[in-house]
């Protein structure tokens, strides 16, 4: 349910994905990656992370074969949690067996987690081993959500995330990190959903880049986003996109609150 791009810090919110089976309910909480915040938006992102660490019954710490977390703050947060921690080392298909063993040894020595899983999400390698670990450490409790619920987020939220994903994929450098997407209208008809959204940027020069020469770039964003929306919503979508400049919005608490970063 979370958007995915090759760029770091794509995830900004805490997003719940709910798995329901006959005898268990798992509430997966996907959070932003751990960073040292440089401005108010990133501070809010780290608040989502901290909230998840406090709430979680089980922690799956996802890293990859090429990452090395030297930040003592990351290790300290994980060591101080009372919940069992599993380290998921992804992208092992891009490495040798010796490198994988070295990475496992590194995390064993550094964190001493309850479990370490060397996986390849791309090829599905060893993914099936994670669920039994989660189930083993789940507490007995009444379900938090109804059996037919999949997430705590609305369709409008996922529509805005789909647009933001296209911005991350189509633009380079600072542009993706300077943008926010706000759905201003979501009108469902019998055979069509009419959606209007604003892409928020911080400067006029960024607005020009988002739009592109003759509107070519924003048309691409709209086309790709609409295709994904129609698959997600299972309905035809009419999408209108606008670009709005709000100077330095990432550092203004009032805008962050209105954009949903108020945890």
N, C-alpha and C positions, 0 to 999 in steps of 0.2 A: 504494500500500500504506500510505502515511502518512495519518493522519486529517487532516481539514481543517475549520477553523472560521474565522469572521470575526475571532476574537480573536487578538491577538498572543501569541507564545510558546506556541502550542499544542504544537509538537513539543518533546519533552524528551530523546529518545534519538537516537542515530545509527542509522538504519535503512537496510539495504542492499536494493536492488531489482536483480535480476540479469536482464539481457537476453541471450539466447543466439540466435545465428544461425549459419549454416554456417561463416562465416569470421571471426567475432569474438564476443567476450563483453564486455559492458559491465557493470561493477558500479557502479551509481549509489548514492551515499551521501548520504542526506537527513539534515541536521543541524538542531539548533535555530538560530534566528536569533541574530545577534551582539548581545549586550547587555553592559552593565556590571553584573556580578553584585552583588546586594544581600544574598544569603544563600547557604548552602552548596549548596542544590539548584542554584541558578543557576551557581555555580562549577563544579559537576559538568557542567552542560549546556555550559559554555564549554570544558571539557576535551574533550568530544566534538567540538566545532568545531575545536579546535587539532589534535586527532589526525587529523581529516579533511584539514586543510590540509597536514599533513606527508605523509600517505599518497597524496594525490591526484595523478594524472597530468594531469588537466584539472580546472579549477575553473569551475563555472557559478555566478556570483554573481547571485542573483535579488533584484531590487528592484522597485519599481513607479513609475509616472509621478508619484505624489504624494510619494514618499519622497526625502529628501535626507540622506545620511550625512555629517554634519559631524564625527562622532567620528574623531579622527586615528588611534585604535587600529585601527578597521576598515580604513581605507585602508592603514595601515602593514602590517597582516597580509597584505593582498593584494599589496602592492608587494614584500614580502620573500619571497614564495613563488617557487620556481624554475619552477613549472608555469604553462602558459599559462592566462590568465584571460579568460573571456567574460562580459560583463555582459548580463543578460537584463532588459530593462525591460518589466514586465508592465502590463496594464490600459491599454494605449494607446487602447482603445475609449472610455475616459472622458475623452479629452483631444483638443485640436485638433492639427493637423499641425504648427503652429508650436511648440506646447509640446513635442511629441515631439522635434522637431529641436533645441530648446534643451536638452532633457534629454540627448540624445545628445552634444551639444557639451560639456555639463557633465562627463559621465563620460569623454569622450575627454581632456579637459584634466586632470581630477582623477586619473585612474588610468592612462590610456593602455593599455587592455587589448588583447589580441590580436584581439578582435572584440566588437561590440556588436549585440545583436538586440533590436529593438523588437517586442514580441509582445502578443497577447491570448490568454491561455490559455482564456478563456471562449468565444471564437469560433474558436479554432484558427488565428489569423492568424500567419503566419511561424514557426510551431512546427517545420515540416518542415525549416527551414534549420539547426536546431541539431544534428541528428544527424550530418550531414556534417562539421561542425566538430569534433565529438567524435571521430569515426572518423579524421579527418585527424591528430589529435594523440595517438591511442592508441599506446603502444609495442608492439612485437612481444613476445609472452610466452605461455607456456603458460597455459591457462585456470585461474583460481584455484578455480573451483567446477565441480561436475558439471553437465552440460548440462540436466538436468531440475530443477535448483534455481532457486527464484525469490527467495529471501531467506535471511538468516541467522537470522531470528527464528522463534520457535515459534508454533503456533496459540494457545497460552495467552496469549502476548504480545499478539497482535492482538485477541483477545477482550477483554483488559483495556483496550486502546486504544480499542476501539469504545465501551465503557462510558464511558471518560473523555471521548470526543468528545461524547457525549450530555450529560454534565455541563457541558461548555463551552458547548453550544448552549442548554441549558435554564435555566442560572443566570447571575446577573449579578455584577458587581463582583469581590470577592476570592474568592468561593466556588470557582470553577474552579481558581484558582491554589493554593488551600489543600488540594486533594484529590489523592489517589493511589488507584489501583485495583489490588488484588491478587486474582488468581484463586486461590482456596483449594481448589477441586475441579474436575476436568475428567474426566468418566467417559463414555467412548464406548460406546454400545450399538448393537445392530443398526440400529435406526431412529431413535435419539434420542441426543443428547449432553446429559448433565446437568452443568450448570455452577453453581458457587457462587462468589461474589466479594464482597470487602469494599471499600467506599468509605471511604478513610481521610480524616479531617478533623482540624483542630487544636483545635477548641473545641466545647463542647456546643451553643452557639448555632448553629454551622454544621451540626451534626448535625440539629438541628430543622429547619433550612431545607432540607437535602437530603431529609429524609423528607417534609416538607410536612404540611399539615393533613389528618389522617386518612389519611396515607400516599399522598396524591394525586401528589406530585412524584416520589417514588421509583418509583411504579408507571409513570409516564410514561417515566422513564429505562429501566426494565426492558423495557417494551413496545417502545420504539424500538430499544434495543440488541439485543433478541432478534431483531427483524426483520432487522437488518443481519447479525447472526451467522449466521442461517439461510441468507442469500444467500451469505455468505463461506464457510461450512463445507459448504454444499450438503446440509444435514441439519436435521431438526427439533431445536429446542433447548428444554430446560427450564432456566430461569434463576432463581436465587435471589440476591437482593442484600441485604447487611447493611451497616450504617454503624458505623464504629469511630472513636473519638477517640484520637489520639496527639498529645499536646501538643507544639507547635512541631517537628513531625517534619522540616520542611524545613531545619532548622539542625542536625540531629543526625546525625553521620556514620555511626553504627551503623545507623540506620534507612535512610539513603540507600544504604548498601552492600547491605542486605538487599533493597531495592527495585530494585537493578540499576544504581545510579548510582555505580559504583565505578571507572570508568575514570580 
